[in-house]
Structures are given as C-alpha cells and as structure tokens.
Amino acid sequence: MSDGGREASTWWRVISALRSKEWFHGNVCRSLGDGKNNLFWMDEWAGEVSFSVRFNRLFELSLLKSELVFDMHMLGWGLEGAAWSWRHRLFA
C-alpha cells in the first residue's frame, strides 16, 4: 500500500500514514470475500506475508503465478486438483 504522493487525496495519505502505527494493524483487516479480487500467490490474504514469499520454492515451481484465489479454488484445492500445476514433479 503506497501513499500515492501528492496526487493522492488527503484522506488516503492519512490512512496510509496509519499503517505504520500499531493501532492500524490491530484494528483494520483485509476481507477475502469471494476471492475474485485477491491474487493467490501475490496478495497478503492469509497472514502477514504473501504466499509467494512464505512458500518461495513452490511459487517458483508454480505454473499458475497470476491466478486469483477464486480461480485456484475453482480449479481444485485437493491433492490432485488442477490448481497445483508445477514446472516439474514435486518430491520430498
């Protein structure tokens, strides 16, 4: 979230300044809703860091880097779900 510089409204600059304060993180949260506005890998929709950072190795292997949460759900979350498309087979 950026403050938008001089082109942003005064209201938005104040809101942006609040994010650095402890109050903001304790009282404001992002709502996922139906997942149609949230990128699965890039947005911070499940915790304080994006999945692309938290699961960097999986993100690098993923063929679906720009999918929405909604689309990933529709492709299937299960073990054999199409949401999990990798550049090569995963192994432990």
Helices and strands as residue ranges (DSSP letters): G 5-7, H 10-18, H 22-27, H 51-54, H 56-61, H 69-75
